[in-house]
């Protein structure tokens, strides 16, 4: 009896282990299948044509603009990363107050939002004012290792959940959300861009370049092999057709070091309005007097608190640029519309329509289930039952 019982138990154990191994094998094969992507080939202009494809080594919007660089509109893309709150929202209002582009359209920036501590009512206000709302993840991760090793599913989970949160709590139409930026600018090779495409996004803006700053690099697609230097690897090597890269062309600080974001410059000028202003102008002129590639002003609002004159200098600088007849402040996705269909002179025929997204502000006190702590949220229309998070982006009672 004992031996027969042991034999049955042994058979059951063998079957269980066999099923588990089979399941793991299927899972492994599925991951391998997902990872197999065609290696990107060298880009030839004859095979890569606008509006759907653009080689990374194209210096001008189109080759026939050679010699007419001063007729190419100069785009300035101001972006802010992380949460929107009462303090930085007031700064954003002041910065963009009174700015109108040469075509009569309102100036706009891009806000790469992370979820935690974000005031969704103020996100709605930025959205309705014509600013671009983009993605910066739900959790922001625990550091660069988390994002460097992130598979496609992890990136999809982080940014897909954020799309649902923005729709539910800020009334942002997911179809208007076109871009993403990885926290710490840490991409995970092909995975980042495959996930972006699966989510229906059109571009990523997480990839800095030091090598291509003079002449400055224009945005391009990942249909073919990128020539961009890989500053924070791993960088993509596969062909991912139709997905745009907005390269973060680095600034140069006062000691000649490159910085991918303004607040990452180790040696900024002294805390003086004019010193800061002329430093910004010097970085701008590398674009304006060169290839006219979009000039990125990438930062976190916390930079304004590092010096008493930082905000004033920033405001003085953008007000100065607003006097130029050919400088346009737009979100990244709006700028990419031009890159797809470039013209000399005025870049657009019409102003973008402002979204209609009425928001009834409500204040919520909810529990973050993973930690047990209480959180306060400002959202549109209706409070969630619990604090929204990765696997429960709508904050439903579970």
C-alpha positions as CSV (number, residue, x, y, z in Angstrom):
1,X,0.0,0.0,0.0
2,X,2.8,2.3,1.0
3,X,4.7,1.7,-2.3
4,X,1.6,2.2,-4.5
5,X,0.8,5.4,-2.7
6,X,4.4,6.6,-3.2
7,X,4.2,5.7,-6.8
8,X,1.0,7.6,-7.3
9,X,2.4,10.7,-5.5
10,X,5.6,10.4,-7.6
11,X,3.6,10.3,-10.8
12,X,1.5,13.3,-9.7
13,X,4.6,15.3,-8.8
14,X,6.2,14.4,-12.2
15,X,3.1,15.6,-14.0
16,X,3.0,18.8,-12.0
17,X,6.7,19.6,-12.7
18,X,6.2,18.7,-16.4
19,X,3.3,21.1,-16.7
20,X,5.2,23.8,-14.9
21,X,8.2,23.3,-17.1
22,X,5.9,23.3,-20.2
23,X,4.3,26.5,-19.0
24,X,7.7,28.2,-18.4
25,X,8.8,27.0,-21.8
26,X,5.8,28.6,-23.4
27,X,6.3,31.8,-21.5
28,X,10.0,31.9,-22.4
29,X,9.1,31.3,-26.1
30,X,6.5,34.0,-25.9
31,X,9.1,36.5,-24.5
32,X,11.6,35.4,-27.2
33,X,9.0,35.9,-29.8
34,X,8.3,39.4,-28.5
35,X,12.0,40.2,-28.4
36,X,12.7,39.2,-32.0
37,X,12.6,42.3,-34.1
38,X,14.2,43.1,-37.4
39,X,17.6,44.8,-37.0
40,X,17.5,48.4,-38.3
41,X,19.3,48.9,-41.6
42,X,21.2,52.0,-42.7
43,X,18.8,54.8,-43.8
44,X,18.7,55.9,-47.4
45,X,16.7,59.0,-48.2
46,X,15.2,57.4,-51.3
47,X,13.5,54.7,-49.1
48,X,12.5,57.0,-46.2
49,X,10.2,59.8,-47.1
50,X,8.0,62.2,-45.2
51,X,5.5,62.4,-43.7
52,X,6.0,58.8,-42.3
53,X,9.7,58.3,-42.3
54,X,12.8,60.5,-41.7
55,X,16.5,59.6,-41.6
56,X,18.4,60.5,-38.4
57,X,21.2,62.1,-40.4
58,X,19.0,64.5,-42.3
59,X,20.4,67.9,-41.3
60,X,17.6,70.1,-42.6
61,X,13.8,69.6,-42.8
62,X,14.2,68.8,-46.5
63,X,17.3,69.1,-48.7
64,X,15.9,71.8,-50.9
65,X,15.9,74.2,-47.9
66,X,19.7,74.3,-48.3
67,X,20.8,77.9,-48.4
68,X,17.4,79.1,-47.1
69,X,18.0,78.2,-43.4
70,X,16.9,81.7,-42.2
71,X,13.4,81.0,-43.7
72,X,12.9,77.8,-41.6
73,X,10.7,78.5,-38.6
74,X,12.5,78.1,-35.3
75,X,10.6,76.0,-32.9
76,X,11.1,76.2,-29.1
77,X,9.8,73.3,-27.1
78,X,9.6,74.0,-23.4
79,X,8.9,70.9,-21.3
80,X,8.4,70.2,-17.7
81,X,8.7,66.8,-16.0
82,X,6.9,65.3,-13.0
83,X,3.9,66.2,-11.0
84,X,1.8,69.4,-11.5
85,X,0.8,71.1,-8.2
86,X,-0.5,74.4,-7.0
87,X,3.0,76.0,-6.7
88,X,4.4,75.1,-10.1
89,X,1.1,75.6,-11.8
90,X,1.2,79.3,-10.8
91,X,4.7,79.5,-12.3
92,X,3.5,77.9,-15.5
93,X,0.7,80.5,-15.8
94,X,3.2,83.3,-15.3
95,X,5.7,81.9,-17.8
96,X,3.2,81.6,-20.7
97,X,1.1,84.7,-19.8
98,X,1.0,87.0,-22.8
99,X,3.0,84.8,-25.1
100,X,1.6,84.6,-28.7
101,X,3.3,83.1,-31.7
102,X,3.9,85.1,-34.9
103,X,0.9,83.4,-36.5
104,X,-1.4,84.6,-33.7
105,X,-1.8,81.2,-32.1
106,X,-1.2,80.9,-28.4
107,X,2.2,79.6,-27.1
108,X,2.3,76.2,-25.6
109,X,4.6,73.8,-23.7
110,X,4.7,70.0,-23.1
111,X,4.1,68.6,-19.6
112,X,5.5,65.1,-19.0
113,X,3.4,64.1,-16.0
114,X,4.1,61.5,-13.3
115,X,1.1,60.4,-11.3
116,X,2.0,60.7,-7.6
117,X,1.2,64.1,-6.0
118,X,-0.3,65.4,-9.3
119,X,-3.2,67.8,-9.1
120,X,-5.5,66.6,-11.9
121,X,-7.7,69.7,-11.8
122,X,-4.7,71.8,-12.7
123,X,-3.7,69.3,-15.4
124,X,-7.1,69.8,-16.9
125,X,-6.6,73.6,-16.9
126,X,-3.3,73.2,-18.7
127,X,-4.9,70.9,-21.2
128,X,-7.8,73.2,-21.9
129,X,-5.3,76.2,-22.3
130,X,-3.7,74.3,-25.2
131,X,-0.7,72.8,-23.6
132,X,0.4,69.3,-24.5
133,X,-0.1,66.6,-21.9
134,X,2.4,63.7,-22.2
135,X,3.4,60.7,-20.1
136,X,6.2,60.2,-17.5
137,X,4.9,57.0,-15.8
138,X,2.8,56.2,-12.8
139,X,5.4,55.3,-10.2
140,X,8.5,57.1,-11.5
141,X,10.3,53.8,-10.5
142,X,12.9,53.1,-7.9
143,X,15.8,54.4,-9.9
144,X,17.6,53.8,-13.2
145,X,17.9,50.0,-12.8
146,X,14.1,49.6,-12.8
147,X,13.8,51.3,-16.2
148,X,17.0,50.0,-17.7
149,X,15.8,46.4,-17.3
150,X,12.1,47.1,-18.0
151,X,10.5,44.7,-20.5
152,X,7.8,45.8,-22.9
153,X,5.0,44.7,-20.5
154,X,6.4,46.9,-17.7
155,X,6.7,50.0,-19.8
156,X,3.1,49.4,-21.2
157,X,1.8,48.9,-17.7
158,X,3.4,52.1,-16.3
159,X,2.3,54.3,-19.2
160,X,-0.9,52.6,-20.1
161,X,-2.2,53.0,-16.6
162,X,-1.3,56.7,-16.7
163,X,-3.4,57.2,-19.9
164,X,-6.4,55.8,-18.0
165,X,-5.8,58.1,-15.0
166,X,-5.5,61.2,-17.2
167,X,-8.8,60.4,-18.9
168,X,-10.6,59.6,-15.7
169,X,-9.3,62.3,-13.4
170,X,-8.3,65.2,-15.7
171,X,-10.7,64.6,-18.6
172,X,-7.8,64.4,-21.1
173,X,-8.6,62.6,-24.3
174,X,-6.2,59.7,-24.7
175,X,-6.1,60.3,-28.4
176,X,-4.5,63.7,-27.8
177,X,-1.7,62.1,-25.7
178,X,1.1,61.5,-28.2
179,X,4.4,61.4,-26.3
180,X,6.3,60.0,-23.4
181,X,9.6,60.5,-21.5
182,X,11.2,57.9,-19.3
183,X,12.1,58.9,-15.7
184,X,15.9,59.6,-15.4
185,X,15.9,59.5,-19.2
186,X,16.6,55.8,-18.8
187,X,15.4,53.9,-21.8
188,X,15.5,50.1,-22.1
189,X,16.6,49.5,-25.7
190,X,13.9,48.4,-28.1
191,X,11.4,47.7,-25.3
192,X,10.7,51.4,-24.6
193,X,9.8,52.2,-28.2
194,X,7.9,49.0,-28.9
195,X,5.7,49.8,-25.8
196,X,5.2,53.4,-27.0
197,X,4.0,52.1,-30.4
198,X,1.7,49.6,-28.8
199,X,0.1,52.3,-26.6
200,X,-0.6,54.3,-29.8
201,X,1.9,57.0,-29.0
202,X,3.8,58.8,-31.8
203,X,7.0,59.9,-30.2
204,X,9.5,59.5,-27.3
205,X,11.6,62.3,-25.9
206,X,14.1,60.5,-23.5
207,X,17.2,60.2,-25.6
208,X,19.9,62.9,-25.2
209,X,22.6,63.7,-27.8
210,X,25.9,65.3,-27.2
211,X,27.5,64.6,-30.5
212,X,24.8,66.1,-32.7
213,X,24.4,69.6,-31.1
214,X,26.2,71.7,-33.7
215,X,24.5,71.4,-36.2
216,X,21.7,70.4,-33.9
217,X,19.8,67.2,-34.7
218,X,16.2,67.2,-36.0
219,X,13.6,64.6,-35.0
220,X,13.6,61.4,-36.9
221,X,11.8,58.0,-37.1
222,X,13.1,54.6,-36.1
223,X,12.3,52.9,-39.4
224,X,16.0,52.7,-40.0
225,X,19.2,52.7,-38.0
226,X,19.8,55.7,-35.8
227,X,23.0,57.7,-36.0
228,X,22.4,59.3,-32.6
229,X,25.0,58.7,-29.9
230,X,23.9,56.5,-27.1
231,X,24.5,58.5,-23.9
232,X,22.2,56.5,-21.6
233,X,22.0,52.9,-22.9
234,X,20.7,50.5,-23.9
235,X,19.5,52.3,-27.0
236,X,17.3,50.8,-29.7
237,X,18.8,48.7,-32.5
238,X,15.6,47.4,-34.1
239,X,13.5,48.8,-36.9
240,X,10.3,50.3,-35.3
241,X,8.6,51.9,-38.2
242,X,6.7,55.2,-37.7
243,X,7.8,56.0,-34.2
244,X,9.4,59.4,-33.8
245,X,12.4,60.3,-31.7
246,X,12.6,63.8,-30.4
247,X,16.3,63.9,-29.6
248,X,17.1,65.9,-26.5
249,X,19.8,68.1,-27.9
250,X,22.1,69.0,-25.0
251,X,23.0,72.5,-23.8
252,X,26.5,73.5,-22.9
253,X,27.2,74.9,-19.4
254,X,29.8,77.6,-18.6
255,X,32.6,75.1,-18.4
256,X,31.8,73.4,-21.7
257,X,30.1,70.4,-20.3
258,X,26.9,69.0,-22.0
259,X,23.6,68.8,-20.1
260,X,20.5,67.1,-21.3
261,X,18.2,69.2,-19.1
262,X,18.7,72.8,-17.9
263,X,18.7,71.7,-14.3
264,X,21.4,69.0,-15.0
265,X,23.9,71.7,-16.0
266,X,26.7,71.3,-13.4
267,X,28.2,74.8,-14.0
268,X,25.4,77.3,-14.8
269,X,26.2,81.0,-14.8
270,X,26.1,82.9,-11.5
271,X,22.7,83.8,-10.1
272,X,22.3,86.9,-12.1
273,X,19.4,87.7,-14.5
274,X,21.7,89.0,-17.3
275,X,24.3,86.2,-16.9
276,X,21.6,83.6,-17.1
277,X,19.9,85.3,-20.0
278,X,23.0,85.5,-22.2
279,X,23.9,81.9,-21.4
280,X,20.4,80.8,-22.6
281,X,20.7,83.0,-25.7
282,X,24.1,81.4,-26.5
283,X,22.6,77.9,-26.4
284,X,19.6,79.1,-28.5
285,X,21.8,80.7,-31.2
286,X,23.5,77.4,-31.9
287,X,20.1,76.3,-33.3
288,X,18.8,79.6,-34.6
289,X,22.0,80.5,-36.5
290,X,22.6,76.9,-37.5
291,X,20.3,74.1,-38.7
292,X,17.2,75.6,-37.1
293,X,16.5,72.3,-35.4
294,X,13.9,72.6,-32.6
295,X,15.4,74.2,-29.5
296,X,14.5,72.2,-26.4
297,X,14.2,73.9,-23.0
298,X,13.9,70.8,-20.8
299,X,13.6,71.1,-17.0
300,X,11.8,70.4,-13.7
301,X,10.1,73.4,-12.1
302,X,12.2,72.8,-9.0
303,X,15.0,74.5,-10.9
304,X,13.4,77.9,-10.4
305,X,14.0,77.6,-6.6
306,X,17.7,77.0,-6.9
307,X,18.4,80.7,-7.4
308,X,16.5,83.9,-6.7
309,X,16.9,85.0,-10.3
310,X,16.4,81.8,-12.2
311,X,12.7,82.3,-12.8
312,X,13.1,85.9,-13.8
313,X,15.9,85.1,-16.2
314,X,13.8,82.3,-17.8
315,X,10.9,84.6,-18.2
316,X,13.1,87.4,-19.6
317,X,14.6,85.0,-22.2
318,X,11.3,83.6,-23.5
319,X,9.8,87.1,-23.7
320,X,12.8,88.1,-25.7
321,X,12.4,85.2,-28.1
322,X,8.7,86.1,-28.4
323,X,9.8,89.3,-30.2
324,X,11.4,87.3,-33.1
325,X,9.2,87.0,-36.2
326,X,10.1,83.4,-36.8
327,X,10.2,81.7,-33.4
328,X,7.3,79.5,-32.3
329,X,6.6,78.1,-28.9
330,X,4.7,74.8,-29.3
331,X,4.3,71.4,-27.8
332,X,6.5,68.6,-29.2
333,X,3.6,66.9,-31.0
334,X,2.7,70.2,-32.7
335,X,6.3,70.7,-33.8
336,X,6.4,67.2,-35.2
337,X,3.4,68.1,-37.4
338,X,5.6,70.6,-39.0
339,X,8.6,68.2,-39.4
340,X,6.3,65.8,-41.2
341,X,5.2,68.5,-43.7
342,X,7.9,71.2,-43.6
343,X,7.5,74.6,-45.4
344,X,9.4,77.8,-45.4
345,X,7.9,80.7,-43.5
346,X,4.8,80.3,-41.4
347,X,4.6,76.7,-40.4
348,X,0.8,76.2,-40.0
349,X,-2.3,77.4,-41.8
350,X,-4.5,77.3,-38.7
351,X,-4.3,77.4,-34.9
352,X,-5.0,74.2,-33.1
353,X,-8.5,73.7,-31.6
354,X,-8.6,73.9,-27.9
355,X,-10.1,70.8,-26.3
356,X,-13.5,71.0,-24.5
357,X,-13.1,69.2,-21.2
358,X,-15.3,70.7,-18.5
359,X,-14.1,69.8,-15.0
360,X,-15.9,70.0,-11.8
361,X,-13.1,70.1,-9.2
362,X,-13.5,67.8,-6.2
363,X,-11.1,67.2,-3.3
364,X,-10.5,63.6,-2.3
365,X,-9.0,61.8,0.7
366,X,-8.2,58.2,-0.1
367,X,-6.0,55.4,1.1
368,X,-3.0,54.2,-0.8
369,X,-3.5,50.4,-0.5
370,X,0.2,49.4,-0.9
371,X,1.4,51.5,2.0
372,X,-1.8,52.2,4.1
373,X,-1.1,55.9,4.0
374,X,-3.7,58.6,3.4
375,X,-3.5,60.7,0.3
376,X,-5.2,63.8,-0.8
377,X,-6.1,64.3,-4.5
378,X,-7.7,67.0,-6.6
379,X,-9.6,65.4,-9.5
380,X,-12.4,66.2,-12.0
381,X,-16.0,65.3,-11.2
382,X,-15.7,62.2,-9.0
383,X,-13.3,60.8,-6.3
384,X,-11.9,57.3,-6.7
385,X,-12.6,54.8,-3.9
386,X,-8.9,54.2,-3.2
387,X,-5.7,55.9,-4.3
388,X,-5.1,55.0,-8.0
389,X,-2.0,52.9,-8.7
390,X,-0.5,50.6,-11.3
391,X,-2.9,47.7,-11.2
392,X,-5.8,49.8,-10.2
393,X,-5.5,53.0,-12.3
394,X,-9.1,54.0,-11.7
395,X,-8.9,53.6,-7.9
396,X,-11.8,51.1,-7.7
397,X,-12.7,49.3,-4.5
398,X,-11.3,45.7,-4.8
